[in-house]
Amino acid sequence: MSKDNFSVDEILALKNKNADEMLGAVKDKLPEEKKNELFRILGDKKALEELLQSEQAQKLMKKFGGK
């Protein structure tokens, strides 16, 4: 497991985790400035909605079994 990137196996393993475990795994990989940006987005309803509507997020949600 590298510090900055997820391997394919690590990404697939996230599918079996709950939201808190996923967030913890992601936080452990991010540099401090990226963690701050992540929590800013998670705390901003409009920014989070925009993120979730993005094409990339939609593709990920489909792969992880979301709507």
Rosetta constraint file for C-alpha pairs under 8 A:
AtomPair CA 1 CA 5 HARMONIC 7.81 0.50
AtomPair CA 1 CA 6 HARMONIC 6.87 0.50
AtomPair CA 1 CA 7 HARMONIC 6.92 0.50
AtomPair CA 1 CA 10 HARMONIC 7.67 0.50
AtomPair CA 2 CA 6 HARMONIC 6.84 0.50
AtomPair CA 2 CA 7 HARMONIC 7.86 0.50
AtomPair CA 3 CA 28 HARMONIC 7.93 0.50
AtomPair CA 3 CA 29 HARMONIC 5.47 0.50
AtomPair CA 3 CA 30 HARMONIC 7.99 0.50
AtomPair CA 4 CA 29 HARMONIC 5.30 0.50
AtomPair CA 4 CA 30 HARMONIC 6.49 0.50
AtomPair CA 4 CA 31 HARMONIC 7.85 0.50
AtomPair CA 5 CA 29 HARMONIC 6.88 0.50
AtomPair CA 6 CA 10 HARMONIC 5.70 0.50
AtomPair CA 6 CA 11 HARMONIC 6.19 0.50
AtomPair CA 6 CA 29 HARMONIC 7.95 0.50
AtomPair CA 7 CA 11 HARMONIC 6.32 0.50
AtomPair CA 8 CA 12 HARMONIC 6.21 0.50
AtomPair CA 9 CA 13 HARMONIC 6.08 0.50
AtomPair CA 10 CA 14 HARMONIC 6.43 0.50
AtomPair CA 11 CA 15 HARMONIC 7.21 0.50
AtomPair CA 12 CA 16 HARMONIC 7.83 0.50
AtomPair CA 13 CA 17 HARMONIC 7.29 0.50
AtomPair CA 14 CA 22 HARMONIC 5.94 0.50
AtomPair CA 15 CA 64 HARMONIC 6.11 0.50
AtomPair CA 17 CA 21 HARMONIC 5.64 0.50
AtomPair CA 17 CA 22 HARMONIC 5.94 0.50
AtomPair CA 18 CA 22 HARMONIC 6.19 0.50
AtomPair CA 19 CA 23 HARMONIC 6.12 0.50
AtomPair CA 20 CA 24 HARMONIC 6.12 0.50
AtomPair CA 21 CA 25 HARMONIC 6.17 0.50
AtomPair CA 22 CA 26 HARMONIC 6.21 0.50
AtomPair CA 23 CA 27 HARMONIC 5.99 0.50
AtomPair CA 24 CA 28 HARMONIC 6.22 0.50
AtomPair CA 25 CA 29 HARMONIC 6.79 0.50
AtomPair CA 26 CA 30 HARMONIC 6.52 0.50
AtomPair CA 27 CA 35 HARMONIC 6.26 0.50
AtomPair CA 30 CA 34 HARMONIC 5.74 0.50
AtomPair CA 30 CA 35 HARMONIC 5.81 0.50
AtomPair CA 31 CA 35 HARMONIC 6.31 0.50
AtomPair CA 32 CA 36 HARMONIC 6.28 0.50
AtomPair CA 33 CA 37 HARMONIC 6.33 0.50
AtomPair CA 34 CA 38 HARMONIC 6.08 0.50
AtomPair CA 35 CA 39 HARMONIC 6.24 0.50
AtomPair CA 36 CA 40 HARMONIC 6.10 0.50
AtomPair CA 37 CA 41 HARMONIC 6.22 0.50
AtomPair CA 38 CA 42 HARMONIC 6.15 0.50
AtomPair CA 39 CA 43 HARMONIC 5.95 0.50
AtomPair CA 40 CA 44 HARMONIC 6.23 0.50
AtomPair CA 41 CA 45 HARMONIC 7.56 0.50
AtomPair CA 41 CA 47 HARMONIC 5.49 0.50
AtomPair CA 41 CA 48 HARMONIC 5.50 0.50
AtomPair CA 42 CA 47 HARMONIC 7.64 0.50
AtomPair CA 42 CA 48 HARMONIC 5.77 0.50
AtomPair CA 43 CA 48 HARMONIC 7.67 0.50
AtomPair CA 44 CA 48 HARMONIC 6.05 0.50
AtomPair CA 45 CA 49 HARMONIC 6.09 0.50
AtomPair CA 46 CA 50 HARMONIC 6.24 0.50
AtomPair CA 47 CA 51 HARMONIC 6.16 0.50
AtomPair CA 48 CA 52 HARMONIC 6.13 0.50
AtomPair CA 49 CA 53 HARMONIC 6.18 0.50
AtomPair CA 50 CA 54 HARMONIC 6.43 0.50
AtomPair CA 51 CA 57 HARMONIC 6.81 0.50
AtomPair CA 52 CA 57 HARMONIC 5.43 0.50
AtomPair CA 52 CA 58 HARMONIC 6.75 0.50
AtomPair CA 53 CA 57 HARMONIC 6.65 0.50
AtomPair CA 53 CA 58 HARMONIC 6.50 0.50
AtomPair CA 54 CA 58 HARMONIC 6.22 0.50
AtomPair CA 55 CA 59 HARMONIC 6.23 0.50
AtomPair CA 56 CA 60 HARMONIC 6.28 0.50
AtomPair CA 57 CA 61 HARMONIC 6.09 0.50
AtomPair CA 58 CA 62 HARMONIC 6.26 0.50
AtomPair CA 59 CA 63 HARMONIC 6.30 0.50
AtomPair CA 60 CA 64 HARMONIC 6.15 0.50
AtomPair CA 61 CA 65 HARMONIC 6.09 0.50
AtomPair CA 61 CA 66 HARMONIC 4.65 0.50
AtomPair CA 61 CA 67 HARMONIC 6.48 0.50
AtomPair CA 62 CA 66 HARMONIC 5.14 0.50
AtomPair CA 62 CA 67 HARMONIC 6.16 0.50
